[in-house]
Amino acid sequence: MTPPGKMRLNRYIARCGVASRREADQIIQACRVTVNGNLINILGTSVTPGTDVVTVDGEAIELPALLYYKYYKPVGIVTSLDDPHAERTLGDVLREKDIPDGVLPAGRLDKDSEGLLILTNDGDALQQLTHPSHEIEKVYRVLIDRWPREHELGKLRDGVKCREFTAMALRVLRMGPQPVDTENPVTGYWVEMVMGEGKKREIREMLDVVGFKALRLVRIAHGPVRVDRLKPSEIQELERDALKAL
């Protein structure tokens, strides 16, 4: 186990953006790394960020400042930093808003869905928020085409067979009809669904199997972070309370 306050050297090199952890191991073994002026070629070496001076090929490297944002992805944006087939991507948005390189989304929302995306250059946070083993809950509000009956909600909770997997909502709550909106004449009924692992188009597919059509899908929370009053296309740094919880 790595001692408190210390970090494995390969992880430190990766966090500095020099290479992946596997590539960092190769760099270390190739005698290209020094720590406090001493050549290091032993895997498993630990360093103390902010105290030890690490160089790669003679150039000192430092951990970048950790950045955390929340972004309301509107419909039409593809959650990819670069996609030649997409009209507009998350990468386009980040460049327009002058978000530093290295900031990545914690998970995805498909092109037709909207709502909260957490963005960060903190690899540990990305791992915590996206790996299925951590079971981080995500909350969605979904506009469906008709009023759901209790046995149908029960099917969503118990598990629905979709393609090669079974999808299951941790919780499903009926919320009522869509308010009258002259600018958006779509009518339907809202449900709130809490999901665990999450797979591509999972919610849309499970609703389709049960007999609903998803007219609108909005992610309103991811773990401790909520979209709150963020409007479509807005991006802001995480508030102190949300950052602490994260």
Residue, then its C-alpha position, 0 to 999 in steps of 0.5 A: m500500500t502506498p503511504p499517506g501523502k505519497m503517490r506511485l511514480n508511474r501514477y504521478i507521471a501519468r497524472c502530469g500528462v506525460a504518458s499512460r501508467r503503462e507507458a510510464d513504467q516503460i519510461i522508468q525502466a528506460c532510466r529516463v526519470t530522476v527523483n530529487g536528482n537521483l536516477i530511478n529505474i525501479l517500478g513501485t517507487s513512491v514520491t511525495p507530490g509538491t515535495d519531491v522534484v521529478t524529471v523526465d528526460g531532464e524536464a521537471i514535471e508537476l501535477p496540473a491544478l485539478l479542475y472540476y466543472k458541471y455542464y448542462k449538455p443540450v440535445g444535439i451535442v455528441t459526448s466526444l472530444d473529437d468525432p468527424h461524423a458529428e455536427r457538434t461535439l463536447g470537444d467543440v464546446l470545451r474549446e469555445k469556452d476555453i476549458p483547459d486540455g485534459v478535462l474529460p467527461a465523467g461518463r456520457l449522455d447520448k446525442d438525444s439526451e440532455g442534462l448534467l455532465i461532470l467534467t474534470n482532469d482528476g483521474d481518480a474522480l473520473q474512475q470513482l464516478t464511472h467505474p461500475s464497481h463504485e455504483i454511483e447513482k445517476v438520477y434522470r427525469v424522463l418525459i414519457d408518452r402516457w401515464p405509467r401504471e404501478h405494475e409497469l413501474g414495478k417491471l422497471r424496478d425488477g429488471v427489463k431484458c434489453r439486448e444482451f443485458t438486463a436493465m434495472a432502475l433502483r427507484v422510479l417515481r411518478m411525477g405528473p403531467q408535463p406543464v403547459d408550455t406554448e414554446n414546447p407543445v410536447t405533452g406527456y408524463w414525467v417519471e424520475m428514475v435512479m440508475g446504477e451502472g448505466k449502459k448506452r441508451e439503457i433507459r430508452e430501451m427499457l422504457d420501450v420494452v415496457g411500452f413507453k416512448a421516451l420523449r425527453l430525457v434529462r440527467i439531473a444528478h450524478g452522485p453528489v452533484r446536481v444540475d440545480r439551476l444550470k441552464p442548457s449549454e451553461i458550464q460552471e465550476l463546482e461549488r465548494d459543497a459539491l466539490k467536498a462531497l465529490 
